[in-house]
Amino acid sequence: MNWKDQVVLVTGGTGSFGKKFTRILLDEQQPRKVIIFSRDELKQHEMQVSGYRHENLRYFIGDVRDRERLVRAMHGVDMVVHAAALKQVPACEYNPMEAIKTNIMGTANVVEAALDAGVKKVMTISTDKAVNPANLYGATKLAAEKLTIQSNAYAGGSATRFSCVRYGNVVGSRGSVVPLFLKQRGNGRVTLTDDRMTRFWLSLEQGVRFVIQCIDLMEGGEVFIPKIPSTKVTDLARAIAPQAELDIIGIRPGEKLHEMLISMDEARHTIELDRMYVIQPAEAIWFGYSWQSQGRPLQDGFYYSSDNNAEWLDLDGIRKFVAPFERLFEQGKLEG
């Protein structure tokens, strides 16, 4: 695909993913236009003054809850990357209707606006918490995934195609434990909810580059999942604060011991490639099935969980992930 011909709209474009995606896209792919769609004028202003000024970059104030505004924003757009979401687990639990309005109804609005505007590709950014969800955030992201993928049924006679990318925890992003552990190490005590806990990990740049790759590859109907390493949260704490004592404070409501990226049921229609998995649609009613010849099916009983992963980060590997955030933290540029 020639990105230089494309007009790209990013919902939630002022977030950590949106900014990194925009930077890499402008520097390397040079699309005709990138539109940042978000509801916070202050964050848009801060994004501009921090260096995000480019002749091909536009800022559009709007909320994914507002379908009419999305239709206006998508006029002439070729591709939508849907990254807007309420993602803080405790906030979603305390404000359940707000989570549903943004994460589910907002996704429905993105889908319908894209269909009406004739957008060619829509890629929704999802999370491992959407698999067998244990909290409302995960449940809303599961619904957002299903809305995105099943909307290909509406798009069969048009040019619009819908897919998802699903991956694990992004090191140092909002809600990450990395800033918390960096702050706590100064006190000599690091708090863990459970010492058995494991998580999938990837860097923000890895996530962005994977999304760009999958947009190139998508036909519509797929959920793309990268092969990424796991880490024990105890190892993460030891890598960041090796001299600190570990306090086990008990697992929080809605928190899992281990996260999952592919369930056993999904594995039955998943294809494994060298560096990713592709979950094909459960029913062959439209498209998204050409992956059969490009990879290999998974064995019966397979599931992809952070505790049964074949790839793990050791302490040195974790330190390499964390090093950039340590520097930011020491400079006072990373909130703990």
C-alpha positions as CSV (number, residue, x, y, z in Angstrom):
1,M,0.0,0.0,0.0
2,N,1.2,3.5,-0.9
3,W,0.8,5.5,2.3
4,K,1.6,8.7,0.5
5,D,-1.8,8.6,-1.1
6,Q,-3.7,8.1,2.2
7,V,-5.6,10.4,4.5
8,V,-5.5,8.9,8.0
9,L,-7.7,9.7,11.0
10,V,-6.7,8.7,14.5
11,T,-9.3,8.7,17.2
12,G,-7.7,9.3,20.6
13,G,-4.8,10.8,18.7
14,T,-3.4,12.8,21.6
15,G,-2.8,9.6,23.7
16,S,0.5,7.9,24.0
17,F,-0.3,5.5,21.2
18,G,-1.7,8.2,19.0
19,K,1.3,10.5,19.3
20,K,3.8,7.7,18.6
21,F,1.8,6.5,15.7
22,T,1.6,10.0,14.2
23,R,5.3,10.6,14.6
24,I,6.3,7.3,12.9
25,L,3.7,7.7,10.2
26,L,4.8,11.3,9.3
27,D,8.5,10.5,9.5
28,E,8.5,7.2,7.6
29,Q,5.3,6.8,5.6
30,Q,4.5,10.4,4.8
31,P,0.8,10.1,4.2
32,R,-1.1,12.9,2.5
33,K,-2.8,13.9,5.7
34,V,-3.1,12.8,9.3
35,I,-6.1,14.0,11.3
36,I,-5.9,13.9,15.1
37,F,-9.5,13.4,16.4
38,S,-9.9,13.9,20.2
39,R,-12.1,15.7,22.7
40,D,-9.5,17.6,24.7
41,E,-8.4,21.0,23.3
42,L,-5.6,21.3,25.9
43,K,-4.0,18.0,24.9
44,Q,-4.2,19.0,21.3
45,H,-2.5,22.3,22.1
46,E,0.2,20.5,24.2
47,M,0.7,18.0,21.4
48,Q,1.3,20.9,18.9
49,V,3.7,22.9,21.1
50,S,5.7,19.7,21.9
51,G,6.7,19.4,18.3
52,Y,3.7,17.9,16.5
53,R,3.4,20.6,13.8
54,H,3.5,19.4,10.3
55,E,2.0,20.6,7.0
56,N,0.2,17.3,6.6
57,L,-1.2,17.2,10.2
58,R,-4.6,18.5,11.2
59,Y,-6.4,18.7,14.6
60,F,-10.1,18.0,14.9
61,I,-11.9,18.4,18.2
62,G,-14.7,15.9,18.7
63,D,-15.9,12.9,20.8
64,V,-16.4,9.4,19.5
65,R,-19.8,9.5,21.3
66,D,-20.9,12.1,18.7
67,R,-21.6,10.2,15.5
68,E,-22.4,13.4,13.4
69,R,-19.0,14.9,14.3
70,L,-17.3,11.6,13.3
71,V,-19.1,11.7,10.0
72,R,-17.9,15.2,9.4
73,A,-14.3,14.4,10.5
74,M,-14.2,11.3,8.2
75,H,-15.1,13.2,5.0
76,G,-12.4,12.3,2.5
77,V,-10.6,9.9,4.9
78,D,-9.2,6.7,3.6
79,M,-8.2,5.0,6.8
80,V,-9.2,5.2,10.5
81,V,-7.1,4.0,13.4
82,H,-9.5,3.8,16.4
83,A,-7.5,4.2,19.6
84,A,-9.9,6.3,21.7
85,A,-11.0,4.6,24.9
86,L,-11.5,4.9,28.6
87,K,-8.8,2.5,29.8
88,Q,-8.3,2.9,33.5
89,V,-9.8,-0.2,35.1
90,P,-10.8,1.4,38.4
91,A,-12.3,4.5,36.6
92,C,-14.4,2.2,34.4
93,E,-15.6,0.2,37.4
94,Y,-16.7,3.4,39.2
95,N,-18.2,5.0,36.0
96,P,-19.7,2.0,34.2
97,M,-22.1,3.9,31.9
98,E,-19.3,6.3,30.8
99,A,-17.1,3.3,29.9
100,I,-19.9,1.8,27.9
101,K,-20.7,5.1,26.1
102,T,-17.1,5.6,25.1
103,N,-15.8,2.2,24.5
104,I,-18.8,0.4,23.0
105,M,-21.1,3.1,21.7
106,G,-18.1,5.2,20.6
107,T,-16.9,2.2,18.6
108,A,-20.3,1.7,17.0
109,N,-20.3,5.4,16.0
110,V,-16.8,5.0,14.4
111,V,-18.0,2.0,12.5
112,E,-21.2,3.6,11.2
113,A,-19.5,6.9,10.3
114,A,-16.8,5.0,8.4
115,L,-19.4,3.1,6.5
116,D,-21.3,6.3,5.6
117,A,-18.1,8.1,4.6
118,G,-16.7,5.3,2.5
119,V,-13.6,4.8,4.5
120,K,-11.5,2.0,3.1
121,K,-9.9,0.5,6.3
122,V,-10.7,0.8,10.0
123,M,-8.3,-0.7,12.5
124,T,-9.5,-0.9,16.2
125,I,-6.8,-1.1,18.9
126,S,-7.7,-3.7,21.5
127,T,-6.1,-5.3,24.6
128,D,-5.5,-8.7,26.2
129,K,-8.0,-7.7,28.8
130,A,-10.8,-8.3,26.2
131,V,-10.1,-12.1,26.3
132,N,-12.2,-13.8,29.1
133,P,-12.7,-10.3,30.7
134,A,-12.7,-10.0,34.5
135,N,-13.5,-6.3,34.6
136,L,-15.8,-3.8,32.9
137,Y,-12.9,-2.3,30.9
138,G,-12.2,-5.7,29.4
139,A,-15.8,-6.4,28.7
140,T,-16.2,-3.1,26.9
141,K,-13.1,-3.8,24.8
142,L,-14.5,-7.3,24.0
143,A,-17.7,-5.7,22.8
144,A,-15.7,-3.2,20.8
145,E,-13.8,-6.0,19.1
146,K,-17.0,-7.9,18.2
147,L,-18.6,-4.7,16.9
148,T,-15.6,-4.0,14.7
149,I,-15.2,-7.5,13.3
150,Q,-18.9,-8.3,12.8
151,S,-19.5,-4.9,11.0
152,N,-17.8,-6.5,8.0
153,A,-21.2,-8.0,7.5
154,Y,-22.5,-4.5,6.7
155,A,-19.6,-3.7,4.5
156,G,-19.8,-6.7,2.2
157,G,-21.1,-4.6,-0.7
158,S,-18.9,-1.6,-0.1
159,A,-15.2,-0.8,0.1
160,T,-15.0,-0.5,3.9
161,R,-13.1,-3.2,5.8
162,F,-12.8,-3.6,9.6
163,S,-10.0,-5.4,11.6
164,C,-8.5,-5.3,15.1
165,V,-5.1,-5.4,16.7
166,R,-4.9,-7.0,20.2
167,Y,-1.8,-6.8,22.3
168,G,-0.6,-6.7,25.9
169,N,0.7,-4.1,28.4
170,V,2.7,-1.3,26.9
171,V,5.8,-0.4,29.0
172,G,5.5,3.0,30.6
173,S,2.1,3.9,29.2
174,R,-0.7,5.5,31.2
175,G,-1.7,3.0,33.9
176,S,1.6,1.0,33.7
177,V,3.2,-0.1,36.9
178,V,6.6,1.1,35.7
179,P,6.2,4.7,36.9
180,L,4.8,3.5,40.2
181,F,7.7,1.1,40.8
182,L,10.2,3.8,39.9
183,K,8.6,6.1,42.5
184,Q,8.4,3.5,45.2
185,R,12.0,2.4,44.9
186,G,13.0,5.7,46.5
187,N,11.1,4.5,49.6
188,G,12.7,1.1,49.7
189,R,9.4,-0.8,49.4
190,V,7.6,-1.9,46.3
191,T,3.9,-3.0,46.4
192,L,2.7,-6.0,44.5
193,T,-0.8,-7.3,44.5
194,D,0.2,-11.0,44.0
195,D,3.7,-12.5,43.6
196,R,2.4,-15.1,41.1
197,M,1.3,-12.5,38.5
198,T,2.6,-12.5,34.9
199,R,1.9,-10.1,32.1
200,F,2.6,-9.7,28.3
201,W,4.9,-6.8,27.5
202,L,5.9,-4.7,24.5
203,S,7.2,-1.2,23.9
204,L,5.1,1.6,22.5
205,E,7.2,1.6,19.3
206,Q,6.7,-2.1,18.8
207,G,2.9,-1.7,19.2
208,V,2.8,1.2,16.7
209,R,4.9,-0.6,14.1
210,F,2.8,-3.7,14.5
211,V,-0.4,-1.7,13.8
212,I,1.1,-0.2,10.7
213,Q,2.2,-3.6,9.4
214,C,-1.3,-5.0,10.1
215,I,-3.0,-2.2,8.3
216,D,-0.9,-3.0,5.3
217,L,-1.9,-6.7,5.5
218,M,-5.6,-6.6,6.6
219,E,-8.4,-7.8,4.3
220,G,-11.1,-7.3,6.9
221,G,-12.4,-9.6,9.7
222,E,-9.0,-10.4,11.3
223,V,-7.8,-9.9,14.8
224,F,-4.0,-9.6,14.7
225,I,-1.9,-10.6,17.7
226,P,1.9,-10.1,18.0
227,K,4.2,-12.7,19.5
228,I,5.5,-10.8,22.5
229,P,7.4,-11.8,25.7
230,S,6.0,-12.4,29.1
231,T,7.4,-11.2,32.4
232,K,6.8,-12.1,36.0
233,V,5.8,-8.9,37.9
234,T,8.2,-9.9,40.7
235,D,11.0,-9.8,38.1
236,L,9.8,-6.4,36.9
237,A,10.0,-5.1,40.5
238,R,13.4,-6.6,41.0
239,A,14.8,-5.2,37.8
240,I,13.5,-1.7,38.7
241,A,14.2,-1.7,42.4
242,P,16.7,-4.5,43.2
243,Q,17.3,-3.3,46.8
244,A,13.7,-2.8,47.7
245,E,11.5,-5.0,49.8
246,L,8.4,-6.5,48.1
247,D,5.1,-5.9,49.9
248,I,2.2,-8.2,48.8
249,I,-1.0,-6.3,49.3
250,G,-3.6,-8.6,47.7
251,I,-5.1,-8.8,44.3
252,R,-7.5,-6.0,43.3
253,P,-11.1,-6.4,42.1
254,G,-11.2,-7.2,38.4
255,E,-7.5,-8.0,38.3
256,K,-6.2,-11.3,36.8
257,L,-3.2,-13.4,37.8
258,H,-2.4,-14.0,34.1
259,E,-3.6,-12.2,31.0
260,M,-4.6,-14.1,27.8
261,L,-4.2,-13.0,24.1
262,I,-5.9,-16.0,22.5
263,S,-8.5,-18.2,24.1
264,M,-8.8,-21.9,23.5
265,D,-12.0,-21.3,21.6
266,E,-10.4,-18.6,19.4
267,A,-7.4,-20.9,18.7
268,R,-9.6,-23.2,16.6
269,H,-9.8,-20.6,13.8
270,T,-6.4,-18.9,14.4
271,I,-3.4,-19.1,12.0
272,E,0.2,-18.9,13.3
273,L,2.8,-16.9,11.4
274,D,6.4,-16.4,12.3
275,R,5.9,-13.2,14.4
276,M,2.2,-13.0,14.8
277,Y,-1.1,-14.9,15.1
278,V,-4.2,-14.1,13.0
279,I,-7.6,-14.9,14.4
280,Q,-9.9,-15.4,11.4
281,P,-13.7,-14.7,11.6
282,A,-15.6,-17.5,13.3
283,E,-18.0,-17.8,10.4
284,A,-16.9,-17.6,6.7
285,I,-19.8,-15.3,5.8
286,W,-17.7,-12.6,4.1
287,F,-13.9,-12.4,3.9
288,G,-10.7,-12.7,5.9
289,Y,-9.9,-16.3,5.2
290,S,-6.9,-16.1,2.8
291,W,-4.5,-16.6,5.8
292,Q,-4.8,-20.4,5.6
293,S,-2.1,-20.7,3.0
294,Q,0.2,-18.2,4.7
295,G,0.6,-19.9,8.1
296,R,-0.2,-23.0,10.1
297,P,-3.3,-23.9,12.2
298,L,-2.8,-24.2,16.0
299,Q,-3.0,-27.5,17.8
300,D,-6.2,-28.5,19.7
301,G,-6.2,-27.2,23.2
302,F,-3.8,-24.3,22.4
303,Y,-4.2,-21.0,24.2
304,Y,-1.9,-18.0,24.4
305,S,-1.5,-16.8,28.0
306,S,1.1,-14.8,29.8
307,D,2.0,-17.8,32.0
308,N,2.3,-20.4,29.2
309,N,4.3,-18.2,26.8
310,A,7.4,-19.6,25.1
311,E,9.2,-16.3,25.3
312,W,10.1,-14.6,28.6
313,L,12.1,-11.5,29.5
314,D,14.9,-12.0,32.0
315,L,16.1,-9.3,34.3
316,D,18.5,-7.8,31.7
317,G,15.7,-7.8,29.1
318,I,13.4,-6.0,31.4
319,R,16.0,-3.4,32.3
320,K,16.4,-2.6,28.5
321,F,12.7,-2.0,28.3
322,V,12.6,0.1,31.4
323,A,15.8,2.2,30.8
324,P,14.2,5.0,28.7
325,F,11.5,5.5,31.4
326,E,14.1,5.6,34.2
327,R,15.8,8.5,32.4
328,L,12.5,10.3,31.9
329,F,11.6,9.7,35.6
330,E,15.0,11.1,36.8
331,Q,14.4,14.2,34.6
332,G,10.9,14.7,36.2
333,K,9.2,14.0,32.9
334,L,7.4,10.8,33.9
335,E,4.7,10.8,36.5
336,G,5.0,8.2,39.2
